[in-house]
């Protein structure tokens, strides 16, 4: 199957590329230094339809396919990985589960402002003792009349400080293990819902990553996603889509690393000639470009399967593990080509190298992806 972009997808790519280079990239280095959340940029992205790309127009979304979403994410990640991860989490694991599993009431109240970019969404699954093993989470929700009372802590929550709502998983019946997990929409400002520590990260500094605390947090029953016990399935389905998002970010950042390296070796001279003539570097560039193209095609394959409503768990894991590891390899080689300059903050590759590192960790580590892939191939 060919994954050449059609006319509409090419138009989206051109539009987002222009926006990313003119609106996102110029402030990326400063936001990396200060940690400023790109709120004004996100508002503009909402106006362009980038904050509800797979959501139908009746809910204020752009209603485009998943390949278009992947292309757009690649272009934003090329300019700023911090902005891309906010966009990815918002679309994939906030808008996504509410659109797929939400009631008409939830779509009207929550999905419309999310898809329009009027509000940022986040997703809270991970806990201190429950990362790769979501069944080990301890957050619980107890039914109390027309509400649920949530108690627990979530960590490493992207956009948790700046989001207007969070999709939260909690046990409604711990005895049923994964079948006892449920998912809730918790609005900012709900009594008993607090933002805790903001993490100081290695990269993605313009994207906030925080702890969320629930202390007798009363959530109306209308805010449960699906039914009691649906939470594990909702989380896993959302993460499958999210992994396409991480793969797309990886491809975009890897391409930025490649272009940065090519520009540098063309300008840098040693031994009275441009180092771009050195065979060792040329072969590195060839390998980097080939690996990026393979990552792009794996990502588009998973995206196309999602549009065809096929099971994407295997394809999404393959795309995520390969693309994220390619991004790290390409960033490493690109920095190496810069020599000592690559270690200096004045050079773009230093930020790209730091931003790339987390791609093999969040939304399922490389090790978890290999576990998923091998289970599909070998069986239990």
BELTA-V639928 format. One record per helix or strand of 3 or more residues. SS is the DSSP state (2 for helix, 1 for strand). FROM is the first residue (numbers start at 1). LEN is the number of residues. Records with the same first field share a line. If there is no record, write none. Layout:
BEGIN
SS: FROM-LEN  FROM-LEN
END
This chain:
BEGIN
2: 7-28  39-9  57-3  66-14  81-21  104-12  134-3  174-7  221-3  231-37  275-3  279-29  313-31  348-13  366-13
1: 121-4  140-5  147-12  165-7  181-7  193-6  209-12
END
